[in-house]
Amino acid sequence: MSKDPASSAPSLAEPEKGGEAEAMAAYRAHWQEVEKAYAKNSIEGTDIKKTSVGPARLAIEKSVKSARENGQAVKGRPGLSNLTVTKADLNRDVPKVHLSSCLDVSEWVIYNKSTGEPVPQPSDRLTKYTVTSLLEKWPDGWVVTKDEPHQDTQC
């Protein structure tokens, strides 16, 4: 696995690398909040409203609400790997970074809250798939504006 870009300080000679690293760190923090939201069955008490906006936030809210209404919850943790900047446009009023990652949901188990039993999943369900994302740097920091799972693209 490659060195975590968020762990090294940005170089003054490479300011775009600093912005890219900040966006990647913000994306990882966002997924920690997503994990909390699914574990709690609510976005309340998480920082989802700080880490995401627009379609990205609405998708999380809708999915968490649907699970709650269906008597389901999620245990375990998603894995995020191969986080890569695919495009960066940092020299604009609202800097943007496009990311690609591999989301591993094999250890993220949907279960029935009343029985505690796992909810059966299709046998052909991909548990590792590509996610493409767009982050923008707003006055309060980087936020996820789009987070598109490609559940038909194994990684």
N, C-alpha and C positions, 0 to 999 in steps of 0.2 A: 504494500500500500504506500502511496506517495506521502510526502511530508504534508502535514496540515498547513495550508497557507495562512490560516488565522493565527498560527503560533509564532510566526516570524513578523518582526516589525517591518512596515513598508519602507522601501528605500526612497530617498528623495529623487534619485535618478529615474525611478520607475513609479511615478505617482499613480498610473492606472492599475498597477499591481496592488497598491494599497486599497483602492476603491473596490477592486475585484475581491480582495481578501475580506474586506468589510462586508460586502454583499454575501459572500459565502458563509461568514460567521453568523450573519443575520438569518440566513436561510436555515442553518443548523438550529439556531435558537427558536425559530418559528416551528420547526418540527418537534422540538421539546414541548412546546405549548400545545401542538396538535395532539401529541401523545397524552398530555394531561387532560385535554378536553374529552377525548374518547374514554379515558379511564374514569372520569367523573360523570360522563354522559351529559356534559354541559360545557359551554364556553365560559360560563360564570366562574370567577376565581382563577381564570387563566389570563395570559397576555395576548390572546388571539387578536383582540381589537387593536393592539399596538404593533403586532408583527405582520398583519395582513389587512388588505382592503379589497373592495370590489368583488370580482368573481372568485378570487381565492378565499376570501372570508365567507362569502355566501355558500360556497360548496361545503366548507367545514360545518357551518351552522346547520345547513340542510341535512347533511349526513348524520351528524350527532343527534339532531332532533328526530330523524327517522329511526335511528337505532333505539332511542329512548321510547318513542311511541310504539315500537314493535317489541318492547320488553327485552331488548338486547343491550349488551355492553361489550367492551373489549378489554381483554387482559393481555399482558405482555408488552413487548416493545417492537416498534418497527425499526428496521435497519436502513441506514442511508449510506450509500457508498458511491464511488466513482463520480463525486461531485466535480463538475467541470464547467468552466466558463466557456460558452459557445459563441458569445458575442458580447462586447462591452462598448457602450457609447457614453463615455464619462464627461465629454466636453460639450455639455448641453445644459440648459436651465434645470432640467430634471434628469440627472444621470440615470442610465439604465444598464442593467446587466442581465443577460439571458444565461440560464444554467440548465444543465442536464445532469440527472442523477439516476441511480438505481435504487429503487425502493424495495426492500425485502419485508414482506408482511407475513412470512412463514411463522414467526414467533408472536404474531399479533392475532390472538384468537377471539373470534366473535362467539359469545355465549348467551344462553337464555338466562336472564336474571332470576327468574323464579325457580328454575330447576338447577342452575349452575352447569348445565350440560352444554358442550360446544354445539353451535348451530352448524348442521351439515353444509358443506360447500361443494360446488361442482368438482368432479374429479379432474377436469381439464383446466381448472382455475390456475392462472399464473400467480405465483407468490413472489416473484422477483420481476419487476417490470420498470421500464423507463418512465421518468417524469421530467417534463420540460417546464421551466419556470421563468417568470419575468419578475425582477425586482427593480424598484425605483427608489432613488434617494430623495426623501421628503425632508422638510425642515427638522423633524424629530429623528431622522435616521432612515435606514433601509427598510422597505416594506415589500412583502410579496403581493403582487397584483394579479398574477396568474400562476396557477399550479395545475398543470394538465397531466394526469396519469395516462399512459399509453398501455393499458392493460392487455394489449395484444402484442406488445413488443417485449420479449424476454431479454433480460440483461444478466 
